[in-house]
Amino acid sequence: MSAVAWIAVGSLVAWVWLLLGQGFFWRTDQRLPSRADPERWPSVAVVVPARDEAEMLPVSLPSLLAQDYPGAAEIFLVDDCSRDGTGDVARTLSVRCGGLPVTVVSPGEPEPGWTGKLWAVRHGMALARTREPDYLLLTDADIAHEPDSLRELVAAAESGGFDLVSQMARLRVASVWERLVVPAFVYFFAQLYPFRWINRKGGRTAAAAGGCVLLRSEAAVRAGVPGSIRQAVIDDVSLARAVRRSGGRIWLGLADRVDSVRPYPCLADLWRMVSRSAYAQLRHNPLVLLGTVLGLALVYLAPPVTLVAGLLGGDAVAAWAGGLAWAVMAGTYMPMLGYYRQSLWLAPLLPFTALLYLLMTVDSAVQHHRGRGAAWKGRTYARPEAAPDQ
């Protein structure tokens, strides 16, 4: 066989393995598990880190204020040195909308060794613990919850004995670039962290979705969070690993009634979202970066390239293997497109989207080696030498 044919066959073998051996990551049936109302509804403190979120809060905060929760619940919004009046907007919305009580605090600039979001979470959790809640709901300022969201999360945690229950909020897909990039973002995340493996009792894979995490207070203390992950750039995955290492049970799935309202209208917006932490996900390791680039090229770029090359060069094996690999790839992407209510005709474009992610990852590494580090809301962090779970 030709070299092109060998590449096509290798890609096909990789896709057969991904289809059957990677925790059925492509399926979208991991939703909140079976649950029943507890006899006593535990108390919950909702912690919302917010930096320059005055535009998002009028859409997201009222959904938290309106939670139909039978137990005691209170919101702690941490205004993380915002420059747009985030704290004032939160107070105004609390008075106007009513509902759950809201406390707004401003902790000041982060101390050395803390990433910005976790610094805000630390202060929110410290204040919340003065109320001695049974659970903490960690949710971002751009996340909107249906009125029964908190009730369903707590019922799932209580029924299943979970210490951490997290839902991957449904991200916005309105612009052309959002339709092309956003479903793939969740697809790639699930491929890296198969939800079935995460949810398996005694499993080793751990991850969470930072926009919606219900955390048992006792589990947070056992895991020493957020202090134990204070330098983490990918804080949600680090949180889940800390909870699992401390003996806690975790669960992660796709959300039906939790949505991100943050728009990403341009490719540049999505590029920043991905490149912010892509190289941190690879532990800032050039060899891992190289392996990732080669792997993405073999798995996602080789199928269409070898199909075209095989057709043009009369190489039947290359054309057949490349075309079949591309078909399997597109087939695994269709459930995620269906979840996002997008046209299934976008599935064959996944190689192009994967190329964008490859370039975003390389750009993340370039920015890191230029000394710019990871960035979040206008803050840039140099590489933490002892950062856990980076």
C-alpha positions as CSV (number, residue, x, y, z in Angstrom):
1,M,0.0,0.0,0.0
2,S,1.0,3.6,-0.5
3,A,2.0,5.9,2.3
4,V,-1.3,7.8,1.8
5,A,-3.2,4.6,2.1
6,W,-1.4,3.7,5.3
7,I,-2.3,7.1,6.8
8,A,-6.0,6.6,5.8
9,V,-6.1,3.1,7.3
10,G,-4.5,4.4,10.5
11,S,-7.1,7.2,10.7
12,L,-9.9,4.7,10.2
13,V,-8.5,2.4,12.9
14,A,-8.4,5.4,15.3
15,W,-12.0,6.2,14.5
16,V,-13.2,2.7,15.1
17,W,-11.4,2.8,18.5
18,L,-12.9,6.2,19.3
19,L,-16.4,5.0,18.3
20,L,-16.3,1.9,20.5
21,G,-13.5,2.3,23.1
22,Q,-13.7,5.9,24.4
23,G,-16.6,5.6,26.7
24,F,-19.2,6.2,23.9
25,F,-18.2,9.9,24.3
26,W,-20.2,10.9,21.3
27,R,-23.6,9.9,22.8
28,T,-25.6,12.7,24.5
29,D,-27.7,10.7,26.9
30,Q,-25.8,11.6,30.1
31,R,-28.4,13.9,31.7
32,L,-29.3,14.3,35.3
33,P,-29.7,10.8,36.8
34,S,-32.9,9.4,38.4
35,R,-33.9,11.4,41.4
36,A,-36.6,11.8,44.0
37,D,-37.4,14.6,46.4
38,P,-35.6,14.2,49.7
39,E,-37.5,14.1,52.9
40,R,-35.7,17.2,54.1
41,W,-34.4,19.8,51.6
42,P,-30.8,20.7,52.5
43,S,-29.6,24.3,52.7
44,V,-27.7,25.7,49.7
45,A,-25.4,28.7,49.3
46,V,-25.1,29.9,45.7
47,V,-21.6,31.4,44.9
48,V,-21.3,33.6,41.8
49,P,-17.9,35.0,40.9
50,A,-18.4,38.0,38.7
51,R,-15.8,40.3,37.0
52,D,-17.1,42.9,34.6
53,E,-20.5,41.2,34.2
54,A,-22.8,44.1,34.2
55,E,-24.1,43.2,30.7
56,M,-24.7,39.5,31.6
57,L,-26.3,39.9,35.0
58,P,-29.7,41.3,33.9
59,V,-30.2,38.1,31.9
60,S,-28.7,35.6,34.3
61,L,-29.1,36.8,37.9
62,P,-33.0,37.0,37.8
63,S,-33.0,33.3,37.0
64,L,-31.2,32.6,40.2
65,L,-33.3,34.9,42.2
66,A,-36.4,33.1,40.9
67,Q,-35.3,29.6,42.0
68,D,-38.3,27.5,43.2
69,Y,-36.4,25.8,45.9
70,P,-38.2,24.3,49.0
71,G,-35.2,24.6,51.3
72,A,-33.1,27.5,52.6
73,A,-31.0,29.1,49.8
74,E,-29.0,32.3,49.6
75,I,-26.9,34.0,46.8
76,F,-23.4,35.3,47.4
77,L,-22.1,37.3,44.4
78,V,-18.4,38.2,44.5
79,D,-17.7,41.4,42.6
80,D,-14.1,40.7,41.5
81,C,-12.7,44.2,41.1
82,S,-15.1,45.0,38.2
83,R,-14.8,48.2,36.3
84,D,-18.4,48.3,35.0
85,G,-20.5,48.5,38.1
86,T,-21.2,44.8,38.4
87,G,-21.9,45.0,42.1
88,D,-24.3,47.9,41.7
89,V,-26.2,46.0,39.0
90,A,-26.5,43.0,41.2
91,R,-27.9,45.0,44.1
92,T,-30.3,46.8,41.8
93,L,-31.6,43.5,40.4
94,S,-32.0,42.0,43.8
95,V,-34.2,44.8,44.9
96,R,-36.2,44.9,41.7
97,C,-36.7,41.2,41.2
98,G,-36.9,39.9,44.8
99,G,-36.7,36.2,45.4
100,L,-33.6,34.6,47.1
101,P,-31.6,36.9,49.3
102,V,-28.4,38.3,47.8
103,T,-25.1,39.4,49.4
104,V,-22.6,41.3,47.3
105,V,-18.9,41.4,48.4
106,S,-15.7,42.8,46.8
107,P,-12.5,41.0,47.9
108,G,-10.0,43.2,46.3
109,E,-7.1,42.1,43.9
110,P,-5.9,38.5,44.2
111,E,-3.1,37.6,46.4
112,P,0.0,36.1,44.7
113,G,-0.6,32.4,43.9
114,W,-4.3,32.7,43.2
115,T,-5.9,32.8,39.8
116,G,-8.6,35.4,39.6
117,K,-11.8,33.4,39.4
118,L,-10.7,31.1,42.3
119,W,-9.8,34.1,44.4
120,A,-13.4,35.2,44.0
121,V,-14.7,31.8,44.7
122,R,-12.6,31.6,47.8
123,H,-14.2,34.7,49.3
124,G,-17.7,33.6,48.2
125,M,-17.2,30.2,49.8
126,A,-15.8,31.7,53.0
127,L,-18.8,33.9,53.4
128,A,-21.2,31.2,52.5
129,R,-19.7,28.9,55.1
130,T,-20.8,31.3,57.9
131,R,-24.3,30.1,57.1
132,E,-23.2,26.4,57.4
133,P,-24.9,25.3,54.2
134,D,-25.2,21.6,53.2
135,Y,-24.4,22.4,49.6
136,L,-22.6,25.0,47.6
137,L,-23.8,25.9,44.1
138,L,-20.9,27.3,42.1
139,T,-22.2,29.0,39.0
140,D,-20.9,31.7,36.6
141,A,-22.4,35.1,36.1
142,D,-23.3,34.2,32.5
143,I,-25.4,31.1,33.3
144,A,-29.2,31.2,33.3
145,H,-31.1,28.6,35.3
146,E,-34.7,27.4,34.8
147,P,-36.7,27.9,38.0
148,D,-36.4,24.2,39.0
149,S,-32.7,23.9,38.3
150,L,-31.5,24.1,41.9
151,R,-34.2,21.7,43.0
152,E,-33.3,19.1,40.4
153,L,-29.6,19.4,41.1
154,V,-30.0,18.8,44.9
155,A,-32.5,16.0,44.3
156,A,-30.0,14.3,42.0
157,A,-27.1,14.7,44.5
158,E,-29.2,13.4,47.4
159,S,-30.7,10.5,45.5
160,G,-27.4,9.3,44.1
161,G,-25.2,10.1,47.0
162,F,-23.0,12.4,44.9
163,D,-20.6,14.9,46.4
164,L,-20.4,16.9,43.2
165,V,-23.0,17.2,40.5
166,S,-22.1,19.3,37.5
167,Q,-24.0,20.1,34.3
168,M,-22.4,21.3,31.0
169,A,-24.5,24.4,30.3
170,R,-25.9,24.6,26.8
171,L,-23.8,27.3,25.2
172,R,-25.2,29.9,22.9
173,V,-25.3,29.0,19.2
174,A,-26.7,32.0,17.3
175,S,-23.9,33.4,15.1
176,V,-22.3,31.5,12.2
177,W,-19.1,31.0,14.1
178,E,-20.9,29.8,17.2
179,R,-22.8,27.2,15.1
180,L,-19.5,26.0,13.7
181,V,-17.3,26.0,16.8
182,V,-19.5,25.7,19.9
183,P,-21.0,22.2,19.5
184,A,-17.5,20.9,18.6
185,F,-16.1,22.5,21.8
186,V,-18.4,20.3,23.9
187,Y,-17.8,17.3,21.6
188,F,-14.0,17.6,22.1
189,F,-14.4,18.0,25.8
190,A,-16.5,14.8,26.0
191,Q,-14.0,13.0,23.9
192,L,-11.2,14.1,26.3
193,Y,-13.3,13.4,29.4
194,P,-16.0,10.8,28.6
195,F,-19.0,11.4,30.8
196,R,-19.6,7.7,31.4
197,W,-16.1,7.3,32.7
198,I,-16.5,10.3,35.0
199,N,-19.9,9.0,36.3
200,R,-18.7,5.5,37.0
201,K,-18.4,4.7,40.7
202,G,-14.7,4.2,41.5
203,G,-13.6,5.6,38.1
204,R,-10.4,7.5,37.7
205,T,-11.5,10.1,35.1
206,A,-12.6,13.4,36.7
207,A,-14.0,16.6,35.2
208,A,-16.7,19.2,35.8
209,A,-18.2,22.1,34.0
210,G,-17.5,25.2,35.9
211,G,-20.7,27.1,35.0
212,C,-22.8,24.8,37.1
213,V,-21.4,22.8,40.0
214,L,-23.3,21.6,43.0
215,L,-20.7,20.7,45.7
216,R,-21.4,19.1,49.0
217,S,-19.9,21.3,51.7
218,E,-18.3,18.4,53.6
219,A,-16.7,17.2,50.3
220,A,-15.3,20.7,49.8
221,V,-13.7,20.6,53.2
222,R,-12.2,17.1,52.7
223,A,-10.8,18.2,49.3
224,G,-9.4,21.4,50.7
225,V,-10.9,23.5,47.9
226,P,-10.5,26.1,46.8
227,G,-7.1,26.4,48.5
228,S,-5.8,23.1,47.1
229,I,-6.4,24.3,43.5
230,R,-5.7,28.0,44.0
231,Q,-3.3,28.2,41.0
232,A,-5.4,26.2,38.6
233,V,-6.3,27.8,35.2
234,I,-8.7,25.0,34.3
235,D,-10.5,25.3,37.7
236,D,-13.5,23.0,37.0
237,V,-11.4,20.0,36.0
238,S,-9.1,20.6,39.0
239,L,-12.0,20.9,41.3
240,A,-13.5,17.5,40.2
241,R,-10.1,15.8,40.5
242,A,-9.6,17.2,44.0
243,V,-13.1,15.9,45.1
244,R,-12.5,12.5,43.5
245,R,-9.0,12.1,45.1
246,S,-10.5,12.8,48.5
247,G,-12.9,9.9,48.1
248,G,-16.0,11.8,46.8
249,R,-18.4,10.7,44.1
250,I,-18.8,13.0,41.1
251,W,-21.2,13.2,38.2
252,L,-21.1,15.3,35.0
253,G,-23.7,15.5,32.2
254,L,-25.3,17.7,29.6
255,A,-27.9,20.2,30.8
256,D,-31.4,20.6,29.5
257,R,-32.4,23.6,31.6
258,V,-29.2,25.5,32.2
259,D,-27.9,27.8,29.5
260,S,-25.0,30.1,29.0
261,V,-26.1,33.6,27.8
262,R,-22.7,34.9,26.8
263,P,-22.4,35.7,23.1
264,Y,-19.4,34.8,21.0
265,P,-20.4,36.5,17.8
266,C,-16.9,36.5,16.2
267,L,-14.2,33.9,15.6
268,A,-11.9,36.1,17.7
269,D,-14.1,35.7,20.7
270,L,-14.2,32.0,20.5
271,W,-10.5,31.9,19.7
272,R,-9.7,33.7,23.0
273,M,-12.1,31.3,24.9
274,V,-10.2,28.2,23.7
275,S,-6.6,29.5,23.6
276,R,-6.9,30.9,27.1
277,S,-6.4,27.5,28.6
278,A,-5.6,25.1,25.8
279,Y,-1.8,24.9,26.5
280,A,-2.5,24.6,30.2
281,Q,-4.6,21.5,29.4
282,L,-1.4,20.0,27.9
283,R,0.5,20.8,31.1
284,H,2.6,23.3,29.2
285,N,4.6,20.4,27.7
286,P,6.0,20.9,24.2
287,L,6.2,17.2,23.6
288,V,2.5,16.7,24.5
289,L,1.7,19.7,22.2
290,L,3.5,18.0,19.4
291,G,1.7,14.7,20.0
292,T,-1.6,16.5,20.2
293,V,-1.0,18.3,16.9
294,L,0.0,15.0,15.2
295,G,-2.9,13.2,16.7
296,L,-5.4,15.9,15.6
297,A,-3.9,15.8,12.1
298,L,-4.2,12.0,11.8
299,V,-7.7,11.7,13.3
300,Y,-9.5,14.8,11.9
301,L,-7.5,16.1,9.0
302,A,-6.3,12.9,7.3
303,P,-9.7,11.5,6.4
304,P,-10.8,14.2,3.9
305,V,-7.2,14.7,2.7
306,T,-6.6,11.0,2.0
307,L,-10.0,10.7,0.4
308,V,-9.3,13.4,-2.1
309,A,-5.7,12.2,-2.7
310,G,-7.0,8.7,-3.3
311,L,-9.6,9.8,-5.8
312,L,-7.2,12.0,-7.6
313,G,-4.4,9.5,-7.6
314,G,-6.4,6.4,-8.3
315,D,-5.5,4.9,-4.9
316,A,-8.7,2.9,-4.0
317,V,-7.5,1.9,-0.5
318,A,-6.7,5.5,0.4
319,A,-10.0,6.7,-0.9
320,W,-12.1,4.0,0.7
321,A,-10.4,4.1,4.1
322,G,-10.3,7.9,4.2
323,G,-13.9,8.2,3.1
324,L,-15.1,5.7,5.7
325,A,-13.1,7.4,8.5
326,W,-14.7,10.7,7.5
327,A,-18.1,9.1,7.6
328,V,-17.6,7.6,11.0
329,M,-16.3,11.0,12.3
330,A,-19.4,12.8,11.0
331,G,-21.7,10.1,12.4
332,T,-20.2,10.6,15.9
333,Y,-20.7,14.3,15.7
334,M,-24.4,14.2,14.7
335,P,-25.7,13.5,18.2
336,M,-24.0,16.7,19.5
337,L,-25.4,18.7,16.6
338,G,-28.8,17.3,17.4
339,Y,-28.4,18.3,21.1
340,Y,-27.6,21.9,20.0
341,R,-30.5,21.8,17.5
342,Q,-28.2,22.5,14.5
343,S,-28.3,21.1,11.0
344,L,-26.7,17.7,10.6
345,W,-25.2,19.0,7.4
346,L,-22.6,20.6,9.6
347,A,-21.2,17.2,10.6
348,P,-18.9,16.8,7.5
349,L,-17.3,20.2,8.4
350,L,-15.8,18.8,11.6
351,P,-12.3,18.5,10.0
352,F,-12.3,22.2,9.3
353,T,-13.4,23.0,12.9
354,A,-10.7,20.6,14.2
355,L,-8.2,22.6,12.2
356,L,-9.3,25.8,13.9
357,Y,-8.9,24.1,17.3
358,L,-5.4,22.9,16.3
359,L,-4.4,26.4,15.4
360,M,-5.9,27.8,18.7
361,T,-3.9,25.2,20.7
362,V,-0.7,26.2,18.9
363,D,-1.5,29.8,19.5
364,S,-2.0,29.2,23.2
365,A,1.5,27.6,23.4
366,V,3.0,30.5,21.4
367,Q,1.4,33.1,23.8
368,H,2.6,31.1,26.8
369,H,6.2,31.0,25.6
370,R,6.1,34.7,24.8
371,G,5.5,35.1,28.5
372,R,1.9,36.1,28.3
373,G,0.5,33.1,30.1
374,A,-3.2,32.3,30.5
375,A,-5.6,35.2,30.5
376,W,-8.9,35.7,32.2
377,K,-11.0,38.9,32.2
378,G,-8.1,41.2,31.6
379,R,-5.7,39.4,33.9
380,T,-2.7,37.4,32.7
381,Y,-1.1,34.6,34.7
382,A,2.4,33.4,34.3
383,R,2.9,29.7,34.4
384,P,2.5,28.5,38.0
385,E,5.4,26.3,38.8
386,A,3.6,24.1,41.3
387,A,0.0,24.5,40.0
388,P,-2.0,21.3,40.7
389,D,-3.8,19.6,37.9
390,Q,-2.5,21.8,35.1
